[in-house]
């Protein structure tokens, strides 16, 4: 069993910023120790709002750009390249020329990579960076929002808007490409590279053709503050979470290593897609058991020889063992889910505070115009070398699952 620190260090060793876990899901990955790690992150975030100094935790904004752009000079040959996350494939897709792009990519992503190749080499970039492309030629539109003229761009799901006439708006209107960098890679070769979150653009050379920014959250202390009632709510969540985790102890780890446990996160994701919150623990557990039974029955149906085959009988025995284990340990799972829900509620409150400081408006287009929304979310990193996502899954992920993309992988 990995500790929280060991788990995050192992994740960091993989070296590539390809996937991040949701804060609350950490408790489902390995149980008690990761659950305590999630509580630790909540505590550190709560302290940031009170102006705590010397924190090991940093926060970056998750911009809803597309596609992801990896670019810089390949340390093996010194040549500038651009690419998507496929730069880190076993067989990497690295693009030094338009010809490489057309060979490795298709459609909208190829068009955007071609623009990136032309303009990003002018910054110039030292090392290798990863960012989210926000707009290319023709993507910035002029729209009226609440009767005010804005420059807008919609790289993925969220529409970003800047009021016309501001210096930021002028920079964006002149640029041929917009990108937000968030990760820097270090290493002697691409396969050996390690991701370092929190990249700062201060060392880049300004150019009119490229609007760029970094994802670092600016000045949390003193701007986004908690009210006394909000502090009390978060403190209560942290205290209750710690007490519950101490109460369940190693039993949680045993439950979350059982065969059925690997279906919990897919079940939660299905609920998000359907627009359903993680419900009251007892109902959640009953619904999950129904989901698990349905999954197992479908697996049996696929077995050669059908339900009467020896393989099916062995599978039925295993299913019954899992169901009995789940029933015998239902109280532990209920307590785990209670902590899970508390982490979500505290996370959502903190997200609302983090979203208070925005120089670019964020909206979702509806049939009736534009509705204000938050950023895609945030990334908290620096606790023992790892990083986790902080986002409102019901707000953003549900939109993302149903959104029509303007680009293809």
N, C-alpha and C positions, 0 to 999 in steps of 0.2 A: 504494500500500500504506500503510494507516494504521499508525502506531506504536501501542504499547500505550496511551500517554498520550492520543493523539489519538482512539483508539477509545473509551476511557472517557469522554472529554470529549464526544464526539458522542452517546454513549448518554445522558449526563446532560442534554444539550441537549434531548433528546426530552421531558424534564421530568416524566414520569409513571412511577410505580412500578408498572408493569404486568407486567414480566417480568424475571427475573434469570437469568443463565447460571450453570451449575455451574463451579466453579473449574477443574477439569480440562479442561472443554470449551473454555476460552479458547484452548488451544493448537491446537484444530481450527478456530477461527474465522478467524484470520489468520496462524497459524504462529509463527515464531521469536520475534517481539517480544512477542506475547501470551503465549507460553510462558514467556519470561523474566519477564513480569509475574506469572504464576502462581507462579513460583519466588520472586519478590520477596515476594508475600503470605505464602507458607509461611515464609520467613525472618523476616518481621515478626511473625507469630504465634508462632513459636518463641521470638523475643526477648521477647515479652510474658510468657511463662511464667517468664522469668528476671527479671521486674521491670523490663524496659527502660522508660525514661522518654522522653517527647517523641515517641512514635510517631505517625505520621500515620494509622495504621490504627485503626479502631474496630470493635467486634463487637456485633451485636444478635442476639437469639434469634428464630428463626422459630417463632412460635406457630401451631399447626394449627387456627386458627379459621375460621369460615365463617358468613356470607359476609364478603368484604371490605367495610368500611364507610368511605365518604368523607363527611365532614360538616364543617359550619362555616358561616360567613356569606359568601355570595356577594359579592365585592368590588364587583360591578357594581350591586347594589341593596341591600346590607346585610341581606338576609333569610337566616335560618337554613334550612339544607337538609340532607337526608341522601340518600345514594345508594350504589350499588355502583360498580365501576370504570367502568360505563357513563356516569358523570358526564363522563368524558373522551372519549366517542364523538364522531364528527363531528357527529352529531345527539345532543346530550347528553340524558340522562335525569336531570333534577334534580327532587327532590321537596321541595316546601315544605309539603305537606299530605297527609293520608291519601288524598284524592282523587287527587293526583298519583301516589302510590305504587300505588294500585289500577289506574291507567291504564298505568303504565310497567312494572309487575312482576307476577308471578304466584306462587302457591303459597307455599312456606316462606320464600323470600327476601322476599316482600312482607310477610309477617307479622313477620319480624325487623326489616325497615326501619321498620315502623310503631312497634314498641317503641323502636327507636333514636331516631326522630323525637320521641317523647314525652319521653324521659328525658335524652338527651344535651344538649339545649339548656339544661339546668339546671346544667351544670358551671361557668361558661360557657366556651365555646371561643373563643379569639381566633385568627383566621385559619382555615385549612382543614387538617384532619388526616385521615390514613388509618390505619385499624386493622383488627384481626381480631376479629369478634364471637365471644365465648367461650360465652355462654349467655344465654338469655332466660327469661321466666316459665315455670316448670315443668321447665326443663332440668336443674336441680341435683337430683341424687338422693342418697340415703343408701345406701352400699354397704359391705359388710364385705370388706376386703382383708387377707389373712393374719391374720384374726381381729380386726382393728382397724377401728372404724367411721370411714368417710371420707365427706365430701361429694364427689361426682364430677360431671363434666360432659364430654360427648363431642361437641364441635361439628362434628367432621369424621371423622378417622380415629383420632386419639389420644384416650384417656381421661385427663383430668386429675383428680387426687385430692388432697384436703387433709384431714388428720386432724381429726376433730371435736374441738372444745374449744379449738383455737388461735384467736388473735385474727384471723388471716387467714380461717380457716373461718367465724368469726362474721360477718365482713364479707361474705363470699360468700353465706352463707345469708340475709342480710337484703336483698341486692341484687335488683333486678328485671332488671338487665342487667349483663353483664360484657364488657369490651372491653380489648384491648391495643393501644395506639397505637404506631406505629413511624415514621411519615413525616409531615412537615409540608410544606405547599405555599406558595410565595410567588409573587406576581405580580399584575398589575393586573386580569387577566381569567382565567377558567378555562382557555381554550385556551393562554394564555401562561405558565401556571404551571410552576414547576420544583420537582421533588421534592428534599427535604432529609432524608436518613436520620438516625436517631439522636435523634428527638424525645424530650424529657423532659417528664413529666407534673407536674413540681414546681409549675408555675404554675396548675394547675387547682384549682377549688374542690371540696373533698370533699363528697360527698352520699351518704346511706345507700342510695339507690335505684340507684346506679351503682358497681360495683366496676371500677376501672380500674388499669392499670399501663402502663409503657412497656416496650419490648423491649430496652432497653440491658442488655448483659451486665454484671453487677455484680462488681467486684473480682476480676479474673482473677489478678493477681499475689499470690502467697503462699497461694492456696487450691488452685488446680489447678496442680500442679507436674509436671515431667518427671523421671523417673529418669535416672541416667547412661546406661543402655542405650537409653532412648527418645531422649535427646538425640543419642546417637551415630547411631541409626537415621535420625533426621530430618536431621541434618547430612550423613550419607552420601547421602541422597536429594537434598538441595539441591546438593551438590557434583557428583554424577553428572549431575543434570539440567542444570546449567550447562555441564558438559563436553560432554554429548551435543548440546545446542543449538548450542554453538560449532562442533562437528564437522559437523553437517548444514548449518548456515548457510542461505544463500538457497535451497538445493535444497528445503528443507521448504516454503518459501513457494510455490515453483513447483508442488509436488505438491498442496498443499492448495487451490490455485486451479484445479486440473483439474476437469473436468466430473463425474467419478465421486466427487470428495471430498464433494459435498453430500449423498451418501447415507450417509456414515460415522456421523453423529450419529443419524439415524433407525435405523440398524442397531444401534447401541449401545442405544438406547431399547427396541427390540424385545427385545434380550437381557435388559434389566432387567425388562421385563414378564414374560418367561419365567423369571425368577429365576436368570439366568446372569451370572456375573462377566465382566468384560472379561478374556478369557483370555490365555494365552501368545501373544506377538505373531505367531509364525509361523502358528499355528492360527487366530488371529483374522483374519489376512490372507487365508488360504484360505477361511474361512467367509464373509468379506466379499465376496470375488470371486464366490463362488457366489450370494450375495444380490444383488450388482450384476447379474450375468448374468440372474438370474430377473426382476429389475425391468425390465431392458432388453427381454427377450423379451416380457413382458406389454405393454410400450409398443408394440412392433411389432405385436402381435396386434390392437391397437385401431386401427391405421392403415387408412384406407379402401383397399380393394383387396388387403389381406392382405400376406403375406410376399413376394409376387412383384411388388408395385407399385414404381415408381421411388422413392417416398418411403421405402419399407421398405429398399430397397437402399442408399440414402444413409444411413439410420439404422444399417444393419449395418456400413457402412464406418466410421462414427463410433464405433460400439461397439468394433470391432476396434482402432481407433486408441487408444481409451481403455484397453483391455485391454493393449495393447503398452506404452503409457506407464506403466501401473501396474506391469507386469512389469519394465520397465527401471529403474524407480525404487523397486522393492520394498524395497531396503535402507534408503532414506531413510524410507519409511513405517514400516518395522519399528522404526527408532530413535525415530521420533515416538511410536509406540505404547508403546515401552519407557518414555519419559519420562512419558507419559500415565498408565501404571500406577503409576509411582513417586509421582506427585503424588497419586493416589488413596490409596495406602497411607499416605503421610504425613498426608494430610487426615483419614483415619479415626482415626489415632492422636490427632491434635489434637482432633477432635470428642469422642473419649472423655474427654479431659481437660476440655474446655469443659463437658461434661455433668456434671461432678462437683459443681457448685454448683446446687442446685435447692431452691426453697422450696415448689414444687408438684410432686407426683409425676406421672410420665408412664407410662401403661400402654397395652397393647393387649388388648382383650377376646378371649378364646379360648373354646373349648368347655369348657375346664377351669378357667375363672376369668379372672384378669388376669395378663398377663405384663409385666414391666418393660421399657420401651423408652426410647430417648432422645427428646429434642425432635425436631420435624421437621427441625431443622438450625439453622444460623446464617448471618448475613449479615456479610461483611467489607466495610467501605467506608472511603473516605477516601484511597485511593491514587489520586492525580490525578483525584479527583472521581467515581470509579466505584464499583460494588458487585458482588460475586459471591456465589453461594450456596455454603455448606459443609454438605452433608448426606450421610448414608449412603443412597445410592440403592437399594441392595439391601434395606435395612431398611425405609425409609419409602416410597420410590416404588413398590416392588412391592405394598405394602399399599394405597397410594393408588389404584393402577390397578384393584385388585380390590374396593375398598371400596364399600359401598352408602351413598350420601349421604342425609342426612335433610333436605336442602334442594335447591332447584333454582335455576338462574340466571334 
